[in-house]
Amino acid sequence: MTRSQKRLLYLFSAVPVLLLVATFLYMYGMEHLEGDPRSFWDALGWAGETVTTTGYGVDGHWDHPVMVLFSIILQFLGVFLVFLVFPIYVIPFLEERFETRLPTDAGDVHDHVIIYRYGPAVTTLVERLRSEGVASVVVEEDSAIARRVSEKGQKVVVRSLDDGALEAARIKTARALIANGPDDEDAAAILEARQGGFTGEILAVVEEPLHRKPMNLAGADAVYTPRHILGAALAARASARISPRVAGVQQLGRHLAVREIRVQPDSKLAGLTLKEAAIGATTGATVIAQWVEGKLVRQPSAATVLVPGAILVAVGSHGSLEKLTSQAGAVELRHEGPFLVGGYGEVGRKVAQLLTDAGEEVVVLDKRSGDGVDRVGDVLDPEVLESAGIRDSQAVILALDTDVSTLFATVIVKDLAPDVPVIARVNQPENVERIHGAGADFALSISQVSGQMLARRLLGEEAVTIDPLLKVQRVAPDGLVGKNPAEMELRERTGCSVVAVERGDEVLVRFGEDFRFEADDSVYLSGSGEDVACFRENLRGVRG
């Protein structure tokens, strides 16, 4: 029985009780206070007329004050019930009756991935699985969350563990289980799966690092703490003392990375075409896409204009990306002063710990006092930021709980100290570009972190997903050896472009007429999931 049905049942039970109570009180009052007794049916009619506010027939005048007050109180109660019944009881019931019912069973599905509980940590993974053609089923107890996920075209099963959720999701025919709920629920789901005979892979996403070992003991094959890894990525981006100094988990191979770089309006690249900018020749990096006003322009041509304020998505070695960052006019990290960390949750604590361990000076700002918090106050308060020394900071690292707060804090920080870099933690991947647009110099979401880790484990591929329509993936040179990218017309045939080749300790991004693929090369393609699938079908060159 749904919540609205229960409410409606309570209403239908309460109304007769109210009418009976009012009826007997009225009979008592008319007999002992007015001296004019009424029968049960007369009193019941009066109670019905009063509660429903339809008006009175015979009984409309009383002499005793108590009876007058009793009638007035019952009238107001009736008016209150009329306005209460529709929004709280009737309308929710009708909405549930006419909206699409959520499934409680996965139906006939095989070789799929079960995701227990939906959230930011698995958002990117769900997209990756869909793009790779791998079936997935989300098990979710919260019907509101389940409905939002279902509306995106994702298969959902709305059940609790106690009600046989894993069995309804066809755990026996699944290829893997991702436990993404609260840690205690994850442990219960893992134990139930293993005790039920499930021998597939189980991956757990935990909130508390101390729960890693218990999860393994329960039966998980691998346990991830994406918040801590996200904190490490943010800290590595902030401090040159933490290695590698790259865009977090956007690392590819040994020497290659993917980074998003803002084109400052006053940079020498702003307004130039890719051909005029000659980025490959001057930096050694390759631009594979450009974010413009929230839209991703992928596979840019030589005539593509580098729009002032846009975000370039570039692939290259760490050194080449640093050169491109400099050319784009991005705010450079300072080499003196403290790091200001806003927010002291799981991510903020990890950032502060890593920076402190690396010998950096750290000032932690949080609303609540506690061990490790240097300044108590709201990061959204300019006066608090001023008192924390924002203008003298090397960088501001925002590790706040909500993206709305992060977005607003970015605007405030850039207004107070435009030369101070902002490094931001993001929850939902779709908000990364918005926070970039607010002025953040680097933003990374927990969904990107966990999605890349989980997809690498499940799919066995080394890739970075920038958007559902664009990812960079490592492939083997099988079928390519001895050939030149241009003569193979890979882009025309498959939609993919070769953006880099890792050859030993060298990263190649320019492929002249003399270039030929070698057997030991690591080849990196950019394209959508469908493009990569087309490449696999045509050349069968992707590593497992």
C-alpha positions as CSV (number, residue, x, y, z in Angstrom):
1,M,0.0,0.0,0.0
2,T,1.4,3.4,-1.0
3,R,1.7,6.4,1.3
4,S,-1.1,8.2,-0.3
5,Q,-3.4,5.2,0.0
6,K,-2.6,4.9,3.7
7,R,-3.4,8.6,4.1
8,L,-6.7,8.3,2.3
9,L,-7.6,5.2,4.5
10,Y,-6.8,7.2,7.6
11,L,-9.0,10.0,6.4
12,F,-12.0,7.7,5.7
13,S,-11.5,6.2,9.1
14,A,-11.3,9.6,10.9
15,V,-14.3,11.3,9.3
16,P,-16.9,8.9,10.7
17,V,-15.3,9.1,14.1
18,L,-15.5,12.9,14.0
19,L,-19.1,12.8,12.9
20,L,-20.1,10.3,15.7
21,V,-18.3,12.4,18.4
22,A,-20.0,15.6,17.2
23,T,-23.4,13.8,17.0
24,F,-23.3,12.6,20.6
25,L,-21.9,15.9,22.0
26,Y,-24.7,17.7,20.2
27,M,-27.4,15.3,21.5
28,Y,-26.0,15.8,25.1
29,G,-25.9,19.6,24.7
30,M,-29.4,19.9,23.3
31,E,-30.8,17.8,26.1
32,H,-29.0,19.2,29.1
33,L,-28.1,22.8,28.0
34,E,-30.9,23.8,25.6
35,G,-33.6,21.5,27.1
36,D,-34.7,20.5,23.6
37,P,-33.5,16.9,23.0
38,R,-32.6,15.6,19.5
39,S,-32.7,12.0,18.2
40,F,-29.6,10.3,16.9
41,W,-30.5,10.8,13.3
42,D,-31.4,14.5,13.7
43,A,-28.0,15.1,15.5
44,L,-26.1,13.2,12.9
45,G,-27.7,15.3,10.1
46,W,-26.7,18.5,12.0
47,A,-23.1,17.2,12.4
48,G,-22.9,16.4,8.7
49,E,-24.2,19.8,7.7
50,T,-21.8,21.5,10.1
51,V,-18.6,19.6,9.2
52,T,-19.2,19.8,5.5
53,T,-20.2,23.5,5.8
54,T,-23.3,23.0,3.6
55,G,-25.5,25.0,6.0
56,Y,-28.3,24.2,8.4
57,G,-31.9,23.1,8.1
58,V,-34.0,23.2,11.2
59,D,-31.3,23.7,13.8
60,G,-29.7,27.1,13.3
61,H,-30.2,28.9,16.6
62,W,-29.0,28.2,20.2
63,D,-29.5,30.0,23.4
64,H,-26.7,28.5,25.6
65,P,-23.2,30.0,25.0
66,V,-21.6,26.6,25.1
67,M,-23.7,25.4,22.3
68,V,-23.0,28.5,20.2
69,L,-19.2,28.1,20.8
70,F,-19.4,24.3,20.0
71,S,-21.1,25.1,16.7
72,I,-18.6,27.7,15.8
73,I,-15.6,25.5,16.6
74,L,-17.1,22.6,14.5
75,Q,-17.7,25.0,11.6
76,F,-14.1,26.2,11.6
77,L,-12.9,22.6,11.8
78,G,-15.1,21.7,8.8
79,V,-13.6,24.5,6.8
80,F,-10.1,23.4,7.7
81,L,-10.8,19.9,6.7
82,V,-12.1,21.0,3.3
83,F,-8.9,22.8,2.5
84,L,-6.8,20.0,4.0
85,V,-8.4,17.0,2.3
86,F,-7.6,17.9,-1.3
87,P,-3.9,18.9,-1.3
88,I,-2.8,16.3,1.3
89,Y,-5.1,13.3,0.6
90,V,-7.0,13.4,-2.6
91,I,-4.5,15.0,-5.1
92,P,-1.5,12.8,-4.1
93,F,-3.7,9.8,-4.4
94,L,-4.9,10.8,-7.9
95,E,-1.4,11.6,-9.0
96,E,-0.2,8.1,-8.0
97,R,-3.2,6.5,-9.7
98,F,-2.5,8.2,-13.1
99,E,1.3,8.4,-13.2
100,T,3.3,5.5,-14.6
101,R,3.8,2.7,-12.1
102,L,7.4,1.9,-11.2
103,P,8.5,-1.7,-11.8
104,T,9.2,-4.0,-8.9
105,D,10.8,-6.6,-11.1
106,A,13.6,-6.5,-13.7
107,G,11.9,-9.0,-16.0
108,D,14.0,-11.0,-18.4
109,V,17.6,-9.6,-18.2
110,H,20.9,-11.4,-18.3
111,D,24.6,-10.5,-18.1
112,H,23.7,-7.1,-16.6
113,V,25.2,-4.9,-13.9
114,I,23.0,-4.3,-10.8
115,I,23.5,-1.0,-9.1
116,Y,22.2,-1.0,-5.6
117,R,21.0,2.6,-4.8
118,Y,21.5,5.5,-7.2
119,G,23.5,8.6,-6.4
120,P,26.3,10.9,-7.7
121,A,29.0,8.2,-7.4
122,V,27.3,6.1,-10.1
123,T,25.9,8.7,-12.4
124,T,28.8,8.6,-14.8
125,L,29.1,4.9,-14.6
126,V,25.4,4.4,-15.7
127,E,26.1,6.6,-18.8
128,R,29.3,4.6,-19.5
129,L,27.5,1.3,-19.3
130,R,24.8,2.5,-21.6
131,S,27.2,3.9,-24.2
132,E,29.1,0.5,-24.2
133,G,25.8,-1.4,-24.6
134,V,26.0,-3.1,-21.2
135,A,22.6,-3.6,-19.6
136,S,22.2,-2.3,-16.1
137,V,19.5,-2.3,-13.4
138,V,19.2,0.2,-10.6
139,V,17.7,-1.1,-7.3
140,E,16.3,1.9,-5.4
141,E,14.0,2.0,-2.4
142,D,13.1,5.8,-2.7
143,S,10.3,6.0,-5.3
144,A,11.0,9.7,-6.0
145,I,14.7,9.0,-6.9
146,A,13.6,5.8,-8.8
147,R,11.1,7.9,-10.9
148,R,13.8,10.4,-11.8
149,V,16.1,7.7,-12.9
150,S,13.4,5.8,-14.8
151,E,12.5,9.0,-16.7
152,K,16.0,9.0,-18.1
153,G,15.4,5.7,-19.7
154,Q,17.2,3.6,-17.0
155,K,15.8,0.3,-16.0
156,V,14.8,0.5,-12.3
157,V,13.5,-1.9,-9.7
158,V,11.7,-0.3,-6.7
159,R,12.1,-2.6,-3.8
160,S,14.0,-2.9,-0.5
161,L,16.5,-5.5,0.4
162,D,14.1,-7.1,2.9
163,D,11.5,-7.4,0.1
164,G,13.8,-9.4,-2.2
165,A,15.2,-6.5,-4.2
166,L,18.3,-8.4,-5.4
167,E,16.3,-11.4,-6.5
168,A,13.8,-9.2,-8.4
169,A,16.8,-7.6,-10.1
170,R,17.9,-11.1,-11.3
171,I,21.1,-11.3,-9.2
172,K,21.7,-14.9,-10.3
173,T,22.1,-13.9,-14.0
174,A,24.0,-10.6,-13.4
175,R,27.6,-10.1,-14.3
176,A,28.4,-7.7,-11.4
177,L,26.9,-5.9,-8.4
178,I,27.7,-2.3,-7.5
179,A,26.9,-1.5,-3.8
180,N,26.4,2.3,-3.6
181,G,24.1,2.7,-0.6
182,P,24.9,3.6,3.0
183,D,27.7,1.4,4.2
184,D,25.5,-0.8,6.5
185,E,23.1,-1.4,3.6
186,D,25.9,-2.2,1.2
187,A,27.3,-4.8,3.6
188,A,23.8,-6.4,3.9
189,A,23.4,-6.4,0.1
190,I,26.9,-8.0,-0.4
191,L,26.2,-10.7,2.2
192,E,22.8,-11.5,0.8
193,A,24.3,-11.8,-2.7
194,R,27.1,-14.1,-1.7
195,Q,24.9,-16.2,0.6
196,G,22.5,-16.6,-2.3
197,G,25.3,-18.1,-4.4
198,F,26.3,-15.1,-6.5
199,T,29.8,-15.6,-7.8
200,G,30.1,-12.5,-10.0
201,E,32.1,-9.4,-9.3
202,I,31.0,-7.2,-6.4
203,L,32.3,-3.6,-6.1
204,A,31.5,-1.4,-3.1
205,V,31.5,2.4,-2.9
206,V,32.0,3.3,0.8
207,E,31.7,6.6,2.7
208,E,33.9,5.6,5.6
209,P,37.5,4.3,4.8
210,L,37.5,2.2,8.0
211,H,34.7,0.1,6.4
212,R,36.9,-1.1,3.5
213,K,38.1,-4.2,5.3
214,P,34.6,-5.2,6.6
215,M,33.3,-4.9,3.0
216,N,36.0,-7.2,1.8
217,L,35.2,-9.7,4.5
218,A,31.5,-9.5,3.5
219,G,32.4,-10.6,0.0
220,A,33.3,-7.5,-2.0
221,D,36.0,-8.0,-4.6
222,A,37.0,-4.3,-4.5
223,V,36.1,-1.4,-2.3
224,Y,36.4,2.3,-3.4
225,T,36.4,5.5,-1.4
226,P,35.8,8.1,-4.1
227,R,35.5,11.0,-1.7
228,H,39.0,10.4,-0.5
229,I,40.3,9.9,-4.1
230,L,38.6,13.1,-5.1
231,G,40.2,14.9,-2.2
232,A,43.6,13.6,-3.4
233,A,42.9,14.8,-6.9
234,L,42.0,18.3,-5.8
235,A,45.1,18.4,-3.5
236,A,47.4,17.2,-6.3
237,R,46.0,19.9,-8.6
238,A,46.7,22.6,-6.0
239,S,50.2,21.8,-4.9
240,A,53.3,21.1,-7.0
241,R,54.6,19.1,-4.0
242,I,52.0,16.4,-4.5
243,S,52.8,14.1,-7.5
244,P,51.5,13.7,-10.1
245,R,50.4,17.3,-10.5
246,V,47.6,16.5,-13.0
247,A,43.9,16.8,-13.3
248,G,43.1,14.1,-10.7
249,V,42.0,10.8,-12.2
250,Q,42.1,12.3,-15.7
251,Q,45.4,10.5,-16.1
252,L,45.8,8.2,-19.1
253,G,48.8,5.8,-19.3
254,R,52.1,6.8,-17.9
255,H,52.7,10.2,-19.5
256,L,49.4,11.3,-20.9
257,A,46.6,13.3,-19.3
258,V,43.4,15.0,-20.1
259,R,42.7,18.5,-18.8
260,E,40.1,21.2,-19.2
261,I,41.7,24.7,-19.6
262,R,39.9,28.0,-19.8
263,V,40.7,30.5,-22.6
264,Q,41.0,33.8,-20.8
265,P,39.6,36.8,-22.8
266,D,43.0,38.5,-22.7
267,S,45.1,35.5,-23.7
268,K,46.9,35.3,-27.0
269,L,44.7,32.3,-28.1
270,A,41.4,34.1,-27.7
271,G,39.7,34.6,-31.0
272,L,42.2,32.6,-33.1
273,T,41.3,29.5,-35.0
274,L,43.0,26.2,-34.1
275,K,45.1,26.5,-37.3
276,E,46.2,30.0,-36.4
277,A,46.9,29.1,-32.8
278,A,49.2,26.1,-33.8
279,I,48.7,24.6,-30.4
280,G,50.2,21.2,-31.4
281,A,53.4,22.8,-32.8
282,T,53.9,25.2,-29.9
283,T,52.8,23.1,-26.9
284,G,52.7,19.5,-28.0
285,A,49.1,19.2,-26.8
286,T,45.9,18.4,-28.8
287,V,42.6,20.1,-28.4
288,I,39.8,17.5,-28.8
289,A,36.8,19.6,-27.8
290,Q,35.6,23.0,-26.5
291,W,32.9,23.9,-24.0
292,V,31.1,27.0,-25.2
293,E,28.2,28.3,-23.1
294,G,27.5,24.9,-21.7
295,K,27.6,23.1,-25.1
296,L,30.4,20.7,-26.0
297,V,31.9,21.2,-29.5
298,R,33.7,18.0,-30.2
299,Q,36.1,17.0,-32.9
300,P,37.0,20.6,-33.7
301,S,38.5,21.4,-37.2
302,A,41.3,23.7,-38.1
303,A,38.8,26.5,-38.7
304,T,37.3,26.2,-35.2
305,V,37.6,29.5,-33.3
306,L,38.9,29.4,-29.7
307,V,36.1,31.4,-28.0
308,P,37.2,33.8,-25.2
309,G,36.0,32.3,-21.9
310,A,35.5,28.9,-23.4
311,I,36.9,25.7,-21.8
312,L,39.3,23.7,-24.0
313,V,39.5,19.9,-23.5
314,A,43.1,19.0,-24.3
315,V,45.2,15.8,-24.3
316,G,48.9,15.7,-23.9
317,S,51.8,15.1,-21.7
318,H,52.0,17.0,-18.3
319,G,54.5,19.4,-19.7
320,S,52.5,20.2,-22.9
321,L,49.4,20.8,-20.9
322,E,51.2,23.2,-18.7
323,K,52.4,25.1,-21.8
324,L,48.9,25.2,-23.2
325,T,47.6,26.4,-19.8
326,S,50.1,29.2,-19.9
327,Q,49.2,30.2,-23.5
328,A,45.5,30.2,-22.6
329,G,46.2,32.7,-19.9
330,A,44.8,30.6,-17.1
331,V,45.4,31.8,-13.6
332,E,48.7,30.4,-12.4
333,L,49.1,28.9,-9.0
334,R,51.2,31.0,-6.6
335,H,54.2,29.6,-4.8
336,E,53.8,31.3,-1.5
337,G,51.0,31.8,1.1
338,P,48.5,29.3,2.6
339,F,45.9,27.2,0.8
340,L,42.4,28.1,2.0
341,V,40.2,25.0,2.2
342,G,36.5,25.8,2.4
343,G,34.5,22.9,4.0
344,Y,35.8,20.2,6.3
345,G,33.8,17.1,5.4
346,E,35.3,13.9,4.1
347,V,36.8,15.6,1.0
348,G,38.0,18.7,2.8
349,R,39.7,16.6,5.5
350,K,41.6,14.6,2.8
351,V,42.6,17.7,1.0
352,A,43.9,19.4,4.1
353,Q,45.7,16.2,5.3
354,L,47.5,15.7,2.0
355,L,48.6,19.4,1.7
356,T,49.7,19.4,5.3
357,D,51.7,16.2,4.9
358,A,53.3,17.8,1.8
359,G,54.6,20.6,4.0
360,E,52.1,23.2,2.7
361,E,50.5,25.9,4.9
362,V,46.7,25.2,5.2
363,V,43.9,27.3,6.6
364,V,40.6,25.4,7.0
365,L,37.3,27.3,7.0
366,D,34.1,25.6,8.1
367,K,30.8,26.6,9.7
368,R,31.4,24.3,12.6
369,S,34.3,24.3,15.0
370,G,36.3,21.2,15.6
371,D,39.8,19.7,15.4
372,G,41.5,20.8,12.2
373,V,39.2,23.8,11.7
374,D,41.2,27.0,11.8
375,R,38.5,29.6,11.1
376,V,34.8,29.1,12.0
377,G,32.4,30.9,9.6
378,D,30.5,30.7,6.4
379,V,32.5,30.5,3.2
380,L,29.7,32.4,1.5
381,D,30.4,35.4,3.8
382,P,32.9,37.9,2.1
383,E,33.9,39.2,5.5
384,V,34.8,35.8,6.7
385,L,36.8,35.1,3.6
386,E,38.7,38.4,4.1
387,S,39.5,37.6,7.7
388,A,40.8,34.2,6.6
389,G,43.3,35.9,4.3
390,I,41.9,35.0,0.9
391,R,43.9,37.7,-0.9
392,D,47.2,36.2,0.2
393,S,46.2,32.5,-0.5
394,Q,48.0,30.3,-3.0
395,A,44.6,28.9,-4.0
396,V,41.1,28.4,-2.7
397,I,39.9,24.8,-2.6
398,L,36.1,24.5,-2.3
399,A,35.1,21.2,-0.7
400,L,31.5,22.0,0.0
401,D,28.5,19.6,0.3
402,T,26.3,21.2,-2.3
403,D,26.9,22.4,-5.9
404,V,24.8,25.4,-5.3
405,S,27.0,26.6,-2.5
406,T,30.1,25.8,-4.5
407,L,28.8,27.8,-7.5
408,F,28.0,30.8,-5.2
409,A,31.3,30.6,-3.3
410,T,33.2,30.6,-6.6
411,V,31.5,33.8,-7.7
412,I,32.2,35.4,-4.3
413,V,35.9,34.3,-4.3
414,K,36.5,35.6,-7.8
415,D,35.0,38.9,-7.0
416,L,37.1,39.3,-3.9
417,A,40.4,37.9,-5.3
418,P,40.3,37.4,-9.1
419,D,43.9,36.4,-9.2
420,V,43.5,33.6,-6.7
421,P,42.9,30.2,-8.4
422,V,39.7,28.3,-7.4
423,I,39.8,24.5,-7.3
424,A,36.3,23.1,-6.8
425,R,34.8,19.8,-5.7
426,V,31.5,19.1,-7.6
427,N,28.8,16.5,-6.8
428,Q,26.8,16.2,-10.0
429,P,28.8,15.9,-13.3
430,E,26.3,18.2,-15.1
431,N,27.3,21.1,-12.8
432,V,31.0,20.9,-13.7
433,E,30.6,23.3,-16.6
434,R,28.4,25.7,-14.6
435,I,31.0,26.0,-11.9
436,H,33.7,26.4,-14.6
437,G,31.5,29.2,-16.0
438,A,31.3,30.9,-12.6
439,G,35.1,31.2,-12.7
440,A,36.6,28.0,-11.2
441,D,40.0,27.2,-12.7
442,F,39.6,23.5,-12.0
443,A,36.5,21.5,-11.1
444,L,36.1,17.7,-10.7
445,S,33.1,15.7,-9.7
446,I,32.8,12.6,-7.5
447,S,30.9,11.0,-10.3
448,Q,33.8,11.4,-12.7
449,V,36.2,9.9,-10.1
450,S,34.1,6.9,-9.2
451,G,32.8,6.4,-12.8
452,Q,36.2,6.1,-14.2
453,M,37.4,3.7,-11.5
454,L,34.3,1.5,-11.7
455,A,34.2,1.5,-15.5
456,R,37.9,0.6,-15.7
457,R,37.3,-2.4,-13.4
458,L,34.1,-3.5,-15.0
459,L,34.9,-2.9,-18.7
460,G,38.6,-3.4,-18.5
461,E,39.3,-0.2,-20.5
462,E,41.5,2.7,-19.9
463,A,39.5,5.8,-20.8
464,V,38.5,9.3,-19.7
465,T,34.9,10.3,-20.3
466,I,34.4,14.1,-20.8
467,D,30.8,13.8,-21.9
468,P,28.4,11.0,-23.0
469,L,29.3,12.0,-26.5
470,L,33.1,12.3,-26.0
471,K,35.7,10.1,-24.4
472,V,39.4,9.4,-24.8
473,Q,40.3,5.7,-24.8
474,R,43.4,3.7,-25.0
475,V,43.5,1.1,-27.7
476,A,46.0,-1.4,-29.0
477,P,47.6,-0.9,-32.4
478,D,46.4,-4.2,-33.8
479,G,45.4,-3.6,-37.4
480,L,47.2,-0.3,-37.4
481,V,50.8,-1.3,-37.4
482,G,52.8,0.1,-40.3
483,K,50.1,2.5,-41.3
484,N,49.6,6.2,-41.2
485,P,46.4,7.7,-39.6
486,A,45.7,10.0,-42.5
487,E,45.8,7.3,-45.1
488,M,43.5,5.1,-43.1
489,E,40.7,7.7,-42.9
490,L,39.8,6.6,-39.4
491,R,37.6,9.6,-38.7
492,E,35.6,9.2,-41.9
493,R,35.3,5.4,-41.3
494,T,34.6,5.2,-37.6
495,G,34.1,8.8,-36.3
496,C,37.2,8.4,-34.0
497,S,40.3,10.5,-34.2
498,V,43.8,9.6,-33.1
499,V,44.8,12.2,-30.6
500,A,48.0,10.9,-29.2
501,V,50.4,7.9,-29.3
502,E,52.5,6.9,-26.3
503,R,55.7,5.4,-27.6
504,G,58.0,4.5,-24.7
505,D,58.6,7.6,-22.7
506,E,57.5,9.8,-25.6
507,V,54.1,11.3,-26.3
508,L,53.4,12.0,-30.0
509,V,50.5,14.2,-31.0
510,R,51.6,15.2,-34.5
511,F,51.5,12.6,-37.3
512,G,53.4,13.5,-40.4
513,E,53.7,11.6,-43.7
514,D,56.6,9.6,-42.2
515,F,54.7,8.5,-39.1
516,R,53.8,4.8,-38.9
517,F,52.1,2.9,-36.0
518,E,54.4,0.5,-34.2
519,A,53.4,-2.7,-32.4
520,D,54.4,-1.4,-29.0
521,D,52.5,1.9,-29.3
522,S,49.6,2.8,-27.0
523,V,47.1,4.6,-29.2
524,Y,44.6,7.1,-27.8
525,L,41.3,7.7,-29.7
526,S,38.7,10.4,-29.1
527,G,35.1,10.0,-30.0
528,S,31.7,8.9,-28.6
529,G,31.0,5.5,-27.2
530,E,29.3,4.6,-30.5
531,D,32.4,5.8,-32.5
532,V,34.7,3.6,-30.4
533,A,32.3,0.6,-30.9
534,C,32.5,1.3,-34.6
535,F,36.3,1.3,-34.4
536,R,36.2,-2.0,-32.6
537,E,33.9,-3.5,-35.3
538,N,36.0,-2.2,-38.2
539,L,39.5,-2.7,-36.8
540,R,39.2,-4.9,-33.7
541,G,41.9,-3.0,-32.1
542,V,40.7,-2.2,-28.6
543,R,42.5,-3.8,-25.7
544,G,40.3,-5.6,-23.1
